Protein backbone atom coordinates (compact mmCIF):
# COMPACT_ATOMS: atom_id res chain seq x y z
CA UNK A 1 0.00 0.00 0.00
CA UNK A 2 2.98 2.31 0.35
CA UNK A 3 2.95 2.86 -3.38
CA UNK A 4 -0.42 4.61 -3.01
CA UNK A 5 0.93 7.25 -0.64
CA UNK A 6 1.38 10.64 -2.25
CA UNK A 7 4.43 12.80 -1.56
CA UNK A 8 3.62 16.19 -0.04
CA UNK A 9 0.14 14.90 0.82
CA UNK A 10 0.74 11.88 3.04
CA UNK A 11 4.39 12.51 3.82
CA UNK A 12 7.22 14.95 3.31
CA UNK A 13 9.47 13.69 0.57
CA UNK A 14 13.19 14.26 1.07
CA UNK A 15 16.16 13.35 -1.06
CA UNK A 16 17.78 9.99 -0.38
CA UNK A 17 20.99 11.73 0.70
CA UNK A 18 19.03 14.00 3.11
CA UNK A 19 20.58 17.07 1.47
CA UNK A 20 17.27 18.94 1.56
CA UNK A 21 16.10 17.96 5.03
CA UNK A 22 17.02 21.29 6.64
CA UNK A 23 15.15 23.19 3.93
CA UNK A 24 12.08 20.97 4.33
CA UNK A 25 12.08 21.31 8.12
CA UNK A 26 12.32 25.08 7.91
CA UNK A 27 9.59 25.26 5.27
CA UNK A 28 7.10 23.38 7.46
CA UNK A 29 8.10 25.37 10.54
CA UNK A 30 7.23 28.46 8.53
CA UNK A 31 4.01 26.86 7.22
CA UNK A 32 2.48 25.04 10.19
CA UNK A 33 -0.95 24.71 8.58
CA UNK A 34 0.55 22.70 5.74
CA UNK A 35 2.34 20.54 8.29
CA UNK A 36 -0.98 19.92 10.05
CA UNK A 37 -2.46 18.83 6.73
CA UNK A 38 -0.02 15.89 6.72
CA UNK A 39 -1.36 14.83 10.07
CA UNK A 40 -4.95 14.92 8.85
CA UNK A 41 -4.12 13.14 5.59
CA UNK A 42 -2.26 10.39 7.43
CA UNK A 43 -5.15 9.88 9.87
CA UNK A 44 -7.53 9.61 6.94
CA UNK A 45 -5.23 7.14 5.20
CA UNK A 46 -4.92 4.86 8.22
CA UNK A 47 -8.69 4.84 8.91
CA UNK A 48 -9.22 2.51 5.97
CA UNK A 49 -7.22 -0.17 7.76
CA UNK A 50 -9.19 -0.03 11.01
CA UNK A 51 -12.17 -1.88 9.54
CA UNK A 52 -11.43 -5.55 10.30
CA UNK A 53 -14.09 -6.85 7.90
CA UNK A 54 -12.70 -4.80 5.06
CA UNK A 55 -9.17 -5.93 5.83
CA UNK A 56 -10.16 -9.60 5.71
PyMOL commands that place a pseudoatom at each C-alpha (Angstrom):
pseudoatom trace, name=CA, resn=UNK, resi=1, chain=A, elem=C, hetatm=0, pos=[0.000, 0.000, 0.000]
pseudoatom trace, name=CA, resn=UNK, resi=2, chain=A, elem=C, hetatm=0, pos=[2.980, 2.310, 0.354]
pseudoatom trace, name=CA, resn=UNK, resi=3, chain=A, elem=C, hetatm=0, pos=[2.947, 2.864, -3.384]
pseudoatom trace, name=CA, resn=UNK, resi=4, chain=A, elem=C, hetatm=0, pos=[-0.416, 4.610, -3.015]
pseudoatom trace, name=CA, resn=UNK, resi=5, chain=A, elem=C, hetatm=0, pos=[0.935, 7.250, -0.637]
pseudoatom trace, name=CA, resn=UNK, resi=6, chain=A, elem=C, hetatm=0, pos=[1.384, 10.639, -2.252]
pseudoatom trace, name=CA, resn=UNK, resi=7, chain=A, elem=C, hetatm=0, pos=[4.433, 12.799, -1.559]
pseudoatom trace, name=CA, resn=UNK, resi=8, chain=A, elem=C, hetatm=0, pos=[3.617, 16.191, -0.044]
pseudoatom trace, name=CA, resn=UNK, resi=9, chain=A, elem=C, hetatm=0, pos=[0.136, 14.903, 0.817]
pseudoatom trace, name=CA, resn=UNK, resi=10, chain=A, elem=C, hetatm=0, pos=[0.738, 11.882, 3.037]
pseudoatom trace, name=CA, resn=UNK, resi=11, chain=A, elem=C, hetatm=0, pos=[4.386, 12.509, 3.822]
pseudoatom trace, name=CA, resn=UNK, resi=12, chain=A, elem=C, hetatm=0, pos=[7.220, 14.951, 3.312]
pseudoatom trace, name=CA, resn=UNK, resi=13, chain=A, elem=C, hetatm=0, pos=[9.470, 13.695, 0.573]
pseudoatom trace, name=CA, resn=UNK, resi=14, chain=A, elem=C, hetatm=0, pos=[13.186, 14.261, 1.073]
pseudoatom trace, name=CA, resn=UNK, resi=15, chain=A, elem=C, hetatm=0, pos=[16.157, 13.346, -1.060]
pseudoatom trace, name=CA, resn=UNK, resi=16, chain=A, elem=C, hetatm=0, pos=[17.784, 9.987, -0.377]
pseudoatom trace, name=CA, resn=UNK, resi=17, chain=A, elem=C, hetatm=0, pos=[20.995, 11.727, 0.703]
pseudoatom trace, name=CA, resn=UNK, resi=18, chain=A, elem=C, hetatm=0, pos=[19.025, 14.002, 3.107]
pseudoatom trace, name=CA, resn=UNK, resi=19, chain=A, elem=C, hetatm=0, pos=[20.581, 17.068, 1.470]
pseudoatom trace, name=CA, resn=UNK, resi=20, chain=A, elem=C, hetatm=0, pos=[17.273, 18.945, 1.563]
pseudoatom trace, name=CA, resn=UNK, resi=21, chain=A, elem=C, hetatm=0, pos=[16.101, 17.955, 5.027]
pseudoatom trace, name=CA, resn=UNK, resi=22, chain=A, elem=C, hetatm=0, pos=[17.017, 21.292, 6.640]
pseudoatom trace, name=CA, resn=UNK, resi=23, chain=A, elem=C, hetatm=0, pos=[15.148, 23.194, 3.935]
pseudoatom trace, name=CA, resn=UNK, resi=24, chain=A, elem=C, hetatm=0, pos=[12.076, 20.969, 4.331]
pseudoatom trace, name=CA, resn=UNK, resi=25, chain=A, elem=C, hetatm=0, pos=[12.078, 21.312, 8.120]
pseudoatom trace, name=CA, resn=UNK, resi=26, chain=A, elem=C, hetatm=0, pos=[12.325, 25.085, 7.908]
pseudoatom trace, name=CA, resn=UNK, resi=27, chain=A, elem=C, hetatm=0, pos=[9.592, 25.256, 5.275]
pseudoatom trace, name=CA, resn=UNK, resi=28, chain=A, elem=C, hetatm=0, pos=[7.098, 23.384, 7.458]
pseudoatom trace, name=CA, resn=UNK, resi=29, chain=A, elem=C, hetatm=0, pos=[8.103, 25.369, 10.537]
pseudoatom trace, name=CA, resn=UNK, resi=30, chain=A, elem=C, hetatm=0, pos=[7.230, 28.459, 8.526]
pseudoatom trace, name=CA, resn=UNK, resi=31, chain=A, elem=C, hetatm=0, pos=[4.006, 26.864, 7.217]
pseudoatom trace, name=CA, resn=UNK, resi=32, chain=A, elem=C, hetatm=0, pos=[2.481, 25.038, 10.194]
pseudoatom trace, name=CA, resn=UNK, resi=33, chain=A, elem=C, hetatm=0, pos=[-0.947, 24.710, 8.578]
pseudoatom trace, name=CA, resn=UNK, resi=34, chain=A, elem=C, hetatm=0, pos=[0.549, 22.704, 5.739]
pseudoatom trace, name=CA, resn=UNK, resi=35, chain=A, elem=C, hetatm=0, pos=[2.339, 20.540, 8.294]
pseudoatom trace, name=CA, resn=UNK, resi=36, chain=A, elem=C, hetatm=0, pos=[-0.982, 19.916, 10.053]
pseudoatom trace, name=CA, resn=UNK, resi=37, chain=A, elem=C, hetatm=0, pos=[-2.460, 18.825, 6.731]
pseudoatom trace, name=CA, resn=UNK, resi=38, chain=A, elem=C, hetatm=0, pos=[-0.016, 15.887, 6.717]
pseudoatom trace, name=CA, resn=UNK, resi=39, chain=A, elem=C, hetatm=0, pos=[-1.358, 14.828, 10.068]
pseudoatom trace, name=CA, resn=UNK, resi=40, chain=A, elem=C, hetatm=0, pos=[-4.949, 14.915, 8.854]
pseudoatom trace, name=CA, resn=UNK, resi=41, chain=A, elem=C, hetatm=0, pos=[-4.122, 13.135, 5.594]
pseudoatom trace, name=CA, resn=UNK, resi=42, chain=A, elem=C, hetatm=0, pos=[-2.257, 10.390, 7.429]
pseudoatom trace, name=CA, resn=UNK, resi=43, chain=A, elem=C, hetatm=0, pos=[-5.147, 9.884, 9.866]
pseudoatom trace, name=CA, resn=UNK, resi=44, chain=A, elem=C, hetatm=0, pos=[-7.534, 9.610, 6.937]
pseudoatom trace, name=CA, resn=UNK, resi=45, chain=A, elem=C, hetatm=0, pos=[-5.231, 7.136, 5.200]
pseudoatom trace, name=CA, resn=UNK, resi=46, chain=A, elem=C, hetatm=0, pos=[-4.921, 4.855, 8.221]
pseudoatom trace, name=CA, resn=UNK, resi=47, chain=A, elem=C, hetatm=0, pos=[-8.688, 4.836, 8.907]
pseudoatom trace, name=CA, resn=UNK, resi=48, chain=A, elem=C, hetatm=0, pos=[-9.222, 2.514, 5.967]
pseudoatom trace, name=CA, resn=UNK, resi=49, chain=A, elem=C, hetatm=0, pos=[-7.218, -0.171, 7.755]
pseudoatom trace, name=CA, resn=UNK, resi=50, chain=A, elem=C, hetatm=0, pos=[-9.191, -0.027, 11.009]
pseudoatom trace, name=CA, resn=UNK, resi=51, chain=A, elem=C, hetatm=0, pos=[-12.167, -1.881, 9.542]
pseudoatom trace, name=CA, resn=UNK, resi=52, chain=A, elem=C, hetatm=0, pos=[-11.434, -5.547, 10.304]
pseudoatom trace, name=CA, resn=UNK, resi=53, chain=A, elem=C, hetatm=0, pos=[-14.086, -6.854, 7.897]
pseudoatom trace, name=CA, resn=UNK, resi=54, chain=A, elem=C, hetatm=0, pos=[-12.700, -4.795, 5.056]
pseudoatom trace, name=CA, resn=UNK, resi=55, chain=A, elem=C, hetatm=0, pos=[-9.169, -5.931, 5.835]
pseudoatom trace, name=CA, resn=UNK, resi=56, chain=A, elem=C, hetatm=0, pos=[-10.164, -9.595, 5.711]
for i in range(1, 56): cmd.bond("trace and resi %d" % i, "trace and resi %d" % (i + 1))
show_as sticks, trace
zoom trace
